[in-house]
Amino acid sequence: MTVADLGEHALLARLLSRLPRPSGSVLVGPGDDAAVLAPVRNERLVVTTDAVVEGVHFSRAFSTPADIGHKALAVNLSDLAAMAATPRWALLSLVLPGSWLVADVENLMDGLSALAGRYGVSVVGGNITRTDGPLVVDVTAGGEVGSRRWLTRSGARAGDDVWVSGTIGAAAAGVEMLRAGLTEGLCISRQRRPEPRVRLGVAMGRMRAARAAMDLSDGLADALRQVAAASGCGVRVDGNALPIAPEAAEWWRGRSVDPVSAALAGGEDYELMFAIPKRGGGRLRNVTKQVADPPLTKIGVFTKDAGVLIVDRDGREEALPRGFEHFSYENR
Amino acid sequence: MTVADLGEHALLARLLSRLPRPSGSVLVGPGDDAAVLAPVRNERLVVTTDAVVEGVHFSRAFSTPADIGHKALAVNLSDLAAMAATPRWALLSLVLPGSWLVADVENLMDGLSALAGRYGVSVVGGNITRTDGPLVVDVTAGGEVGSRRWLTRSGARAGDDVWVSGTIGAAAAGVEMLRAGLTEGLCISRQRRPEPRVRLGVAMGRMRAARAAMDLSDGLADALRQVAAASGCGVRVDGNALPIAPEAAEWWRGRSVDPVSAALAGGEDYELMFAIPKRGGGRLRNVTKQVADPPLTKIGVFTKDAGVLIVDRDGREEALPRGFEHFSYENR
């Protein structure tokens, strides 16, 4: 049965019935004109929205419906994590071609739901609209953060170290592998099902270990550029220190592509980047004691030379590559 | 210059720079990974999301970009009003064809901004994504409501009167007029620029005048059906009492269409419907003293016969017509 056969109203009811029971702080859940939520006392509200579009952020040839649902929520949880916010709720807006099978939409919802469940996120409402164009999955996520515990892009100061979580480059190599016909491996999983670094972001804010943070949705080079600009700093990165995913580095070396440049420019890793004061080692250790995975790597330093963005490779200085624009699967 | 020429990042920065300064409760505004807001103490959070899609909810032949921006926010403020929530903030997700002119996107933003400004709503974040398909404007709106002051669809009881705000049928007649080549008049303005009934909804909740509410996004018949079903009631509507917009009634009579059936089935008026206890006249007068416009009309009563939905026309009983599905401008 297709979406057009069932109709949007019936489909929405069916999807919402698949959701787990919302948490006690949800006073009015899905199915009314809006949802009503009880905020945690004295916490600040953190909200973000991000859409994934067929042909731009994913291709049905490379991702299952469940992958798409996972990714649509993951990119939003990653934004909350970059603000050090604990995710609480999400709203789902589906712009759906009538030709989609209802079973596929249910799988998309299950992928989103499973990730929501792992982080205690209640899906509190949704909306379905028909389209003659490509699928759009637009998620808004809300979270909470303690007073003055949030992290922004603008808090870095000259002298702060640059740290990055996990490994980089895997998602960018993954999309190349998918285009080359591969179907499995770490890079491909990372491209299909990025893991938002929720616990790490929250711990960094709560323990006041970082001064600034940003997620790597558009790549490490873009994040370095944005945080430096917002903070009025420059940045100097040690090209040899980058935690490039070994599978990605091997893939690029096999194609005579420089792994450092490719990993800096490649997006969609959804790791986090932090500015951490040089004398903040104690607080940083408290964070890593609580959140051991993913590991953190020091990759550089913010400098006082606003606008000067340098990659140092064994003493050779290069300009930081430009940022990443999302792959268009259809157009190349 | 087109959107493709400028690029999404530069366009987003440009749009956000056009926004008025956000209110003091916005601790981190647009331009970071997420927005941070200070909730009003002891208030509940109310959130909703709704998208408008080119070819489904609007046509560029019939609406200016500013109309589209207005409507995309208005439909969300209407949902908050139906919950009796005061709107506070909005997030905008634009899924944008590369061929759009930047000037048109700026006009869309100005239409949205002007409505936001009138109701004290801060646009706290946004996101732009490319698409090869039609324009999608997805807005999430957040508001606040006092403890136990919100209104749902499920609070009506047998014996409560049914009241509706303003006039009905204008937006549905308006889309027919646009298709017939007309360009002006009340019905057409209503179709292009619906006015969310924010003050009325908030007053109804605050003064405890209503027991249930819903907005008329999908038409009066649909709202009656949904509130009756959610409340376990039936409903009996006086077909002669409906406040049909005179211009719409005249349009339909001129085409041998029954105005009562057309106005019941037609959607997109974004008026509000309430269930009000028979003995609640004093509280209702307090509301109308504070919010004189739009006027309210009593149109029927909720009954104990669950599922029985009747329109009484001079003693002739008819079944309530089915709900409304959004017009597809392209497909007919």
Interface residues (C-beta under 8 A of the other chain):
Chain A: G7 E8 H9 L27 V28 G31 D32 D33 A34 A35 V36 L37 A38 P39 E43 R44 L45 V46 V47 T48 T49 D50 A51 V52 V53 G55 V56 H57 D79 L80 A82 M83 A85 W89 L91 L92 S93 V95 V124 G125 G126 N127 T129 R130 T131 D132 G133 P134 V136 D138 T140 G142 G143 V145 W150 T152 R153 S154 A213 M214 D215 A230 G323 E325 H326 S328 E330
Chain B: G7 E8 H9 L27 V28 G31 D32 D33 A34 A35 V36 L37 A38 P39 E43 R44 L45 V46 V47 T48 T49 D50 A51 V52 V53 G55 V56 H57 D79 L80 A82 M83 A85 W89 L91 L92 S93 V95 V124 G125 G126 N127 T129 R130 T131 D132 G133 P134 V136 D138 T140 G142 G143 V145 W150 T152 R153 S154 A213 M214 D215 A230 G323 E325 H326 S328 E330
